[in-house]
Amino acid sequence: MAIESTANPGNEPQAPGGAGVLAGDRSDPERVRLTFERRFTQPGVDPFDTVEWETRDAVISNERGEKVFEQKGVEVPKFWSQTATNVVVSKYFRGELGTPQRETSVRQLIGRVVDSMAGWGREGGYFASEESAAIFHAELAHILLNQYACFNSPVWFNVGIEAQPQCSACFINSVEDTMQSILGLAKTEGMLFKYGSGTGSNLSSLRSSRESLAGGGTASGPVSFMKGFDAFAGVIKSGGKTRRAAKMVILNAEHPDILDFIRCKEIEERKAWTLIDAGYPGGFNVSGGAYDSIAYQNANHSVRVTDEFMKAVIEDRDWTTRAVRDGRPMDSYPARELMHSIAESTWVCGDPGMQYDTTINDWHTCPNSARINASNPCSEYMFLDDTACNLASLNLLKFHDVDRGFDVESFRHACEVVIT
């Protein structure tokens, strides 16, 4: 890929490989264009015609051998594994099963995504020429068809289907200490879950259950509101499919409700054990089962700790929580006891995890914008509140040959196409 500028005075720096640096008035569509060269494809040859296709069935069974999904007669590249077939057909093919609107071929799936993206590039004036647009279209189709790269799920769920598709997978959402903001977060998360995305929020801005409300009485606290958020996540299926919503909830170690937060999922886990002992089903996503009857099962929980907390653990000092509204000291705990509670709960149910706030912000790539308070559900996206990340993955083994080694140029080319 190269970048053409119609107004380069000739003395602007050039990127390696001759790709021009964006310059001048970027809002002027006449100033900057993208050009692409072929690496994987040939002019006049449809990438879909370069692979051998076959028809097979996509079938998924549960642990009891019962079919939970089946679509017969789907067209896939012959070299694709059955696992890839099952995942793609069950999760990403659109349309109701058994109707003419249902997708039946990987050609349709990849086609609608590539057609849409190339169409946006043409409409937005991104390409230097129609030839570059056609090359981009063909190269992207080849990359996806041959499993050199894969987009995140919301792209496959929504592109070519929705008029304004949600394409990002990972969102970090802020929340303020008002009922309007708390309920607004529930709505925002619900819509993000609907289109297949995951969300993360740090709830430390919400006053604790030990603090007063302006109108009298005491606040519910974040751990109570988490039950409502968790319930919404449980009933909304990601992308309208059977995949559960992905959600992360974070609380700072100095929040007055931190001990309740640490133990909340462990307490519910022990309830589930009792229900299982009483004969209720122990599987997940089982209607009327043990885990369907308890709270906090649709989110990952993480305690956000600072270096100061970790030093208090090492030195066996007390750790004092502070009120959200005015910062006054609240409760004090031996730091090692809090750490032991984290370890105990994690041993019981896998949560809470830990996030190291000091290190995360020391490594912040945009520290002058704002601090990092939270992450997405899997914690690979650490960034500012109210931002999102459109993930994709590249299959490195596709660029490696035993005799020739790693094909750096093809990898660089694939990265440019996918990022574009």
C-alpha positions as CSV (number, residue, x, y, z in Angstrom):
1,M,0.0,0.0,0.0
2,A,1.1,3.5,-0.7
3,I,-0.4,6.9,0.0
4,E,-0.6,9.4,-2.9
5,S,-0.8,13.2,-2.2
6,T,-1.7,15.6,-4.9
7,A,-0.1,18.4,-3.0
8,N,3.3,17.1,-1.9
9,P,5.8,19.9,-2.2
10,G,8.6,17.3,-2.6
11,N,10.4,17.9,0.6
12,E,8.1,15.9,3.0
13,P,9.4,12.8,4.7
14,Q,8.7,9.5,3.0
15,A,7.9,6.2,4.8
16,P,9.8,3.0,4.0
17,G,8.8,1.5,0.7
18,G,7.8,4.8,-0.9
19,A,4.5,5.3,1.0
20,G,4.0,9.0,1.3
21,V,3.2,10.6,4.7
22,L,-0.2,12.2,5.0
23,A,0.2,15.9,4.6
24,G,-1.7,19.1,4.1
25,D,-5.5,19.5,4.5
26,R,-6.6,16.0,5.2
27,S,-10.3,17.0,5.0
28,D,-9.8,17.8,1.3
29,P,-10.7,14.6,-0.6
30,E,-8.4,15.7,-3.5
31,R,-5.3,15.7,-1.3
32,V,-4.8,12.1,-0.3
33,R,-5.4,8.7,-1.9
34,L,-4.5,5.1,-1.1
35,T,-2.9,2.8,-3.7
36,F,-2.5,-0.9,-3.4
37,E,-0.4,-3.5,-5.3
38,R,-1.2,-7.1,-5.8
39,R,0.7,-9.7,-3.8
40,F,-1.7,-12.6,-3.4
41,T,-4.0,-12.2,-6.4
42,Q,-4.0,-11.9,-10.2
43,P,-5.9,-9.4,-12.4
44,G,-9.1,-10.8,-13.7
45,V,-9.1,-13.8,-11.4
46,D,-11.7,-14.0,-8.6
47,P,-10.1,-15.1,-5.4
48,F,-13.1,-17.3,-4.7
49,D,-12.2,-19.3,-7.9
50,T,-8.7,-20.0,-6.7
51,V,-9.7,-22.5,-3.9
52,E,-11.4,-25.9,-4.1
53,W,-14.9,-25.9,-2.5
54,E,-16.9,-28.7,-1.1
55,T,-20.3,-29.1,0.5
56,R,-20.5,-30.4,4.1
57,D,-22.7,-30.3,7.2
58,A,-22.1,-28.1,10.2
59,V,-23.1,-29.9,13.4
60,I,-22.4,-29.0,17.0
61,S,-23.4,-31.4,19.9
62,N,-23.4,-30.9,23.6
63,E,-21.7,-33.0,26.3
64,R,-24.6,-35.5,26.1
65,G,-24.2,-36.0,22.4
66,E,-27.4,-34.0,21.6
67,K,-27.4,-31.8,18.6
68,V,-27.5,-28.1,19.6
69,F,-26.9,-26.8,16.1
70,E,-27.1,-28.2,12.6
71,Q,-27.0,-26.8,9.1
72,K,-26.7,-29.2,6.2
73,G,-25.2,-28.5,2.8
74,V,-23.0,-25.5,3.5
75,E,-20.3,-24.6,1.0
76,V,-16.8,-24.1,2.5
77,P,-13.2,-24.2,1.2
78,K,-12.0,-27.9,1.2
79,F,-9.0,-27.1,3.3
80,W,-11.0,-25.5,6.1
81,S,-11.3,-27.7,9.2
82,Q,-14.6,-29.0,10.5
83,T,-14.1,-26.9,13.6
84,A,-13.7,-23.8,11.5
85,T,-16.8,-24.8,9.6
86,N,-18.9,-25.3,12.7
87,V,-17.8,-22.1,14.3
88,V,-18.3,-19.9,11.2
89,V,-21.6,-21.4,10.2
90,S,-23.2,-21.4,13.6
91,K,-22.0,-18.0,14.7
92,Y,-21.5,-15.9,11.6
93,F,-23.9,-17.1,8.9
94,R,-26.9,-14.7,9.0
95,G,-30.6,-15.3,8.5
96,E,-33.0,-17.7,10.1
97,L,-32.3,-21.4,9.7
98,G,-34.4,-23.1,7.1
99,T,-35.4,-19.9,5.3
100,P,-34.1,-18.6,1.9
101,Q,-32.6,-15.7,3.7
102,R,-30.1,-17.9,5.5
103,E,-26.5,-17.8,4.3
104,T,-25.3,-21.1,3.0
105,S,-21.8,-20.4,1.8
106,V,-18.5,-18.9,3.0
107,R,-18.6,-17.0,-0.3
108,Q,-21.6,-15.1,1.0
109,L,-20.1,-14.4,4.4
110,I,-16.8,-13.1,3.2
111,G,-18.3,-11.5,0.1
112,R,-20.7,-9.3,2.1
113,V,-17.9,-8.1,4.4
114,V,-15.4,-7.4,1.6
115,D,-18.0,-5.8,-0.7
116,S,-19.1,-3.5,2.1
117,M,-15.6,-2.4,3.1
118,A,-14.5,-1.8,-0.4
119,G,-17.7,0.0,-1.1
120,W,-17.1,2.4,1.9
121,G,-13.6,3.0,0.5
122,R,-15.0,3.9,-2.9
123,E,-17.8,6.1,-1.5
124,G,-15.4,7.9,0.9
125,G,-12.8,8.6,-1.8
126,Y,-10.1,6.6,-0.2
127,F,-8.6,5.0,-3.3
128,A,-6.3,6.6,-5.8
129,S,-8.1,4.8,-8.6
130,E,-10.7,2.2,-9.4
131,E,-7.8,-0.2,-10.0
132,S,-6.6,0.3,-6.4
133,A,-10.1,-0.3,-5.1
134,A,-10.4,-3.5,-7.1
135,I,-6.9,-4.7,-5.8
136,F,-7.9,-3.9,-2.2
137,H,-11.1,-5.9,-2.7
138,A,-9.4,-8.9,-4.1
139,E,-6.5,-8.9,-1.7
140,L,-8.7,-8.7,1.4
141,A,-10.9,-11.5,0.0
142,H,-7.9,-13.7,-0.5
143,I,-6.5,-12.9,3.0
144,L,-9.8,-13.9,4.7
145,L,-10.7,-16.8,2.5
146,N,-7.3,-18.4,3.0
147,Q,-7.3,-17.8,6.8
148,Y,-4.3,-15.4,6.8
149,A,-6.4,-13.1,9.0
150,C,-9.8,-12.9,10.7
151,F,-11.8,-10.0,12.0
152,N,-13.5,-9.8,15.4
153,S,-17.0,-11.2,15.7
154,P,-19.0,-7.9,15.3
155,V,-17.6,-7.5,11.8
156,W,-19.0,-10.9,10.8
157,F,-22.2,-10.3,12.7
158,N,-23.0,-6.9,11.3
159,V,-21.1,-5.8,8.2
160,G,-23.3,-6.1,5.1
161,I,-26.3,-6.7,7.4
162,E,-26.8,-3.5,9.4
163,A,-27.1,-0.1,7.7
164,Q,-24.7,1.4,10.3
165,P,-22.9,-1.7,11.5
166,Q,-21.1,-1.9,14.9
167,C,-17.7,-3.3,14.1
168,S,-15.7,-3.0,17.3
169,A,-15.5,-5.8,19.8
170,C,-14.1,-4.2,22.9
171,F,-15.6,-1.2,24.7
172,I,-14.7,0.6,27.9
173,N,-17.6,2.5,29.4
174,S,-17.5,5.1,32.2
175,V,-20.3,5.7,34.7
176,E,-21.1,8.6,37.0
177,D,-22.6,8.5,40.5
178,T,-26.1,9.3,39.4
179,M,-29.1,7.1,38.8
180,Q,-29.4,8.5,35.2
181,S,-25.9,7.5,34.4
182,I,-26.2,4.1,36.1
183,L,-29.3,3.2,34.1
184,G,-27.7,4.7,31.0
185,L,-24.8,2.3,31.3
186,A,-27.3,-0.6,31.4
187,K,-28.8,0.6,28.2
188,T,-25.5,1.2,26.5
189,E,-24.2,-2.2,27.5
190,G,-27.4,-3.9,26.4
191,M,-27.1,-2.5,22.9
192,L,-23.4,-3.3,22.7
193,F,-24.1,-6.9,23.7
194,K,-26.9,-7.1,21.2
195,Y,-24.5,-6.5,18.3
196,G,-21.8,-8.9,19.7
197,S,-19.4,-6.7,21.6
198,G,-18.0,-6.9,25.1
199,T,-17.8,-4.1,27.6
200,G,-15.8,-3.2,30.7
201,S,-16.4,-0.6,33.4
202,N,-14.8,0.6,36.6
203,L,-17.6,1.1,39.1
204,S,-15.4,2.9,41.7
205,S,-17.1,6.2,40.9
206,L,-20.3,4.9,42.5
207,R,-20.6,5.8,46.2
208,S,-20.5,2.8,48.5
209,S,-23.2,1.2,50.5
210,R,-21.7,2.9,53.6
211,E,-22.3,6.4,52.3
212,S,-25.4,8.6,52.4
213,L,-27.7,9.7,49.6
214,A,-28.5,13.4,49.2
215,G,-32.2,12.8,50.0
216,G,-31.5,10.7,53.0
217,G,-30.8,7.0,53.5
218,T,-27.8,5.1,52.2
219,A,-26.7,4.3,48.7
220,S,-27.1,0.8,47.3
221,G,-23.4,0.6,46.3
222,P,-21.8,-0.8,43.2
223,V,-22.1,-4.5,44.2
224,S,-25.9,-4.2,44.3
225,F,-26.1,-2.5,40.9
226,M,-23.9,-5.2,39.5
227,K,-26.8,-7.6,40.0
228,G,-28.9,-5.6,37.6
229,F,-26.1,-5.2,35.0
230,D,-25.3,-9.0,35.3
231,A,-29.0,-9.9,34.7
232,F,-29.1,-7.9,31.5
233,A,-25.9,-9.4,30.3
234,G,-27.3,-12.9,30.9
235,V,-30.5,-12.5,28.9
236,I,-29.0,-10.6,25.9
237,K,-27.1,-13.0,23.5
238,S,-24.1,-11.5,21.8
239,G,-24.8,-10.8,18.1
240,G,-28.3,-12.3,18.5
241,K,-26.6,-15.7,18.8
242,T,-26.2,-18.2,21.5
243,R,-22.9,-16.7,22.7
244,R,-23.2,-15.1,26.1
245,A,-22.5,-11.4,26.5
246,A,-18.9,-10.6,27.6
247,K,-18.5,-8.2,30.5
248,M,-15.9,-6.9,32.9
249,V,-16.5,-5.2,36.2
250,I,-13.7,-3.5,38.1
251,L,-13.5,-1.9,41.6
252,N,-10.5,-0.1,43.1
253,A,-8.9,-1.5,46.2
254,E,-9.6,1.7,48.2
255,H,-13.4,1.6,47.5
256,P,-15.3,1.1,50.8
257,D,-17.2,-1.9,49.3
258,I,-14.1,-3.7,48.2
259,L,-14.5,-6.7,50.6
260,D,-18.1,-7.2,49.4
261,F,-16.9,-7.0,45.8
262,I,-14.1,-9.6,46.4
263,R,-16.4,-12.1,48.0
264,C,-19.7,-11.6,46.0
265,K,-19.0,-14.2,43.3
266,E,-17.6,-16.7,45.8
267,I,-20.7,-16.5,47.9
268,E,-22.9,-17.1,44.9
269,E,-20.6,-20.0,43.8
270,R,-21.2,-21.7,47.1
271,K,-25.0,-21.3,46.7
272,A,-24.6,-23.0,43.3
273,W,-22.8,-26.0,44.9
274,T,-25.8,-26.4,47.3
275,L,-28.3,-26.3,44.4
276,I,-26.2,-28.9,42.5
277,D,-26.1,-31.1,45.6
278,A,-29.9,-30.8,45.7
279,G,-30.2,-32.1,42.1
280,Y,-30.3,-29.0,40.0
281,P,-28.3,-29.2,36.7
282,G,-24.7,-27.9,37.0
283,G,-24.1,-26.8,33.4
284,F,-24.0,-23.2,32.2
285,N,-26.7,-21.7,30.1
286,V,-29.1,-24.4,31.4
287,S,-32.6,-23.0,32.0
288,G,-33.5,-23.6,35.6
289,G,-30.0,-24.8,36.4
290,A,-27.9,-24.0,39.4
291,Y,-25.9,-21.3,37.7
292,D,-28.9,-19.8,36.1
293,S,-30.3,-19.2,39.6
294,I,-27.5,-17.1,41.1
295,A,-26.0,-13.7,40.5
296,Y,-22.7,-12.4,39.0
297,Q,-22.3,-15.2,36.5
298,N,-22.1,-13.1,33.3
299,A,-19.1,-10.9,34.1
300,N,-15.4,-11.1,34.9
301,H,-14.5,-9.3,38.2
302,S,-11.2,-7.6,38.8
303,V,-9.8,-5.7,41.8
304,R,-7.7,-2.7,40.7
305,V,-4.7,-2.4,43.0
306,T,-1.8,0.2,43.2
307,D,1.8,-0.3,44.0
308,E,1.0,1.2,47.4
309,F,-1.4,-1.7,48.1
310,M,1.1,-4.3,47.1
311,K,3.8,-2.7,49.3
312,A,1.3,-2.8,52.2
313,V,0.8,-6.5,51.6
314,I,4.6,-7.1,51.5
315,E,5.2,-5.0,54.7
316,D,2.1,-6.4,56.5
317,R,0.5,-3.0,57.0
318,D,-3.1,-1.9,57.2
319,W,-5.0,-0.8,54.1
320,T,-7.6,2.0,54.5
321,T,-10.6,2.5,52.2
322,R,-11.8,5.9,51.4
323,A,-15.3,7.4,50.8
324,V,-16.1,8.0,47.2
325,R,-17.8,11.4,47.7
326,D,-15.2,13.2,50.0
327,G,-12.2,10.9,50.3
328,R,-12.5,10.5,54.0
329,P,-11.0,7.4,55.6
330,M,-13.5,4.6,56.1
331,D,-12.5,1.0,57.1
332,S,-9.1,-0.4,57.7
333,Y,-8.1,-4.0,56.9
334,P,-4.8,-5.8,57.2
335,A,-3.6,-5.7,53.5
336,R,-2.6,-9.3,53.7
337,E,-6.1,-10.3,54.7
338,L,-7.6,-8.6,51.7
339,M,-5.0,-10.3,49.5
340,H,-5.9,-13.6,51.1
341,S,-9.6,-13.0,50.4
342,I,-8.8,-12.3,46.8
343,A,-6.8,-15.5,46.6
344,E,-9.5,-17.6,48.4
345,S,-12.3,-16.3,46.2
346,T,-10.3,-16.9,43.0
347,W,-9.6,-20.4,44.1
348,V,-13.3,-21.0,44.7
349,C,-14.8,-19.5,41.6
350,G,-12.0,-18.0,39.4
351,D,-12.8,-14.4,40.3
352,P,-11.8,-11.7,41.1
353,G,-8.7,-11.2,39.0
354,M,-6.3,-8.3,39.6
355,Q,-5.3,-5.3,37.6
356,Y,-2.2,-3.4,38.5
357,D,-3.2,0.3,38.2
358,T,0.2,1.8,38.7
359,T,2.0,-0.3,36.1
360,I,-0.9,0.1,33.6
361,N,-0.7,3.9,33.8
362,D,3.1,3.9,33.8
363,W,2.9,2.1,30.5
364,H,0.1,4.3,29.2
365,T,0.7,5.2,25.5
366,C,-1.5,8.4,25.6
367,P,-0.9,9.6,29.2
368,N,-1.8,13.3,28.4
369,S,-5.3,12.4,27.4
370,A,-6.6,10.8,30.6
371,R,-5.8,8.0,32.9
372,I,-6.6,4.3,32.3
373,N,-9.3,3.1,34.7
374,A,-10.6,-0.1,33.1
375,S,-10.3,-2.8,30.4
376,N,-12.4,-4.9,28.2
377,P,-13.6,-8.4,29.5
378,C,-10.4,-10.2,28.5
379,S,-8.1,-7.3,29.5
380,E,-6.1,-7.2,26.3
381,Y,-7.6,-3.8,25.6
382,M,-6.4,-1.3,28.3
383,F,-7.3,2.3,27.4
384,L,-9.3,5.4,28.0
385,D,-12.9,5.4,29.3
386,D,-15.5,5.6,26.6
387,T,-13.3,4.2,23.8
388,A,-13.5,1.0,21.7
389,C,-11.1,-1.3,19.9
390,N,-11.7,-3.1,16.6
391,L,-9.7,-6.3,16.9
392,A,-8.4,-8.6,14.2
393,S,-5.9,-11.4,14.3
394,L,-3.3,-12.7,11.8
395,N,-2.3,-16.3,11.5
396,L,1.5,-16.1,11.7
397,L,1.9,-19.8,10.6
398,K,0.4,-18.8,7.2
399,F,3.4,-16.6,6.6
400,H,6.0,-19.2,7.6
401,D,7.6,-21.8,5.4
402,V,10.0,-24.4,6.7
403,D,12.5,-23.8,3.9
404,R,12.2,-20.1,3.3
405,G,11.4,-18.9,6.8
406,F,9.0,-16.1,7.7
407,D,7.7,-14.0,4.7
408,V,8.0,-10.5,6.2
409,E,6.8,-8.7,3.1
410,S,3.6,-10.7,2.8
411,F,3.0,-10.2,6.5
412,R,3.5,-6.5,6.2
413,H,1.2,-6.4,3.2
414,A,-1.5,-8.3,5.0
415,C,-1.3,-6.0,8.0
416,E,-1.7,-2.9,5.7
417,V,-4.8,-4.4,4.0
418,V,-6.5,-5.6,7.2
419,I,-5.8,-2.3,9.1
420,T,-7.1,-0.3,6.2
